[in-house]
Amino acid sequence: MKDYFYLIPIALGIGLTALTAFMWSLKNGQYDDLEGAAERILHDETDRPSEHP
């Protein structure tokens, strides 16, 4: 029973940390362009470096 006094606050702390990281990523626009990243992998012309003289 004593273990619950340690495990519950640790679990709540880890959950709060994960929620904070997720909210931070939403605020910084990590999920704004999901289709663009998925389509970019299909185009070969973007795989080559640009040629500048």
Residue, then its C-alpha position, 0 to 999 in steps of 0.5 A: m500500500k505504501d508503494y501507491f504513495y510513490l507510484i501515483p505522484i510519479a505517474l501523474g508527473i510523467g503524464l503531466t510532462a507528456l501533456t505539456a510536451f504535446m501542448w508545446s508542440l501544438k503551439n509551435g506548429q509541429y502539426d500544421d502541414l501533415e500532407g506536405a510532408a507526406e507528399r514531399i517524399l514522393h517527388d524525386e526533383t527535391d532529392r537533388p541539391s540545387e545547382h548554383p554556379 
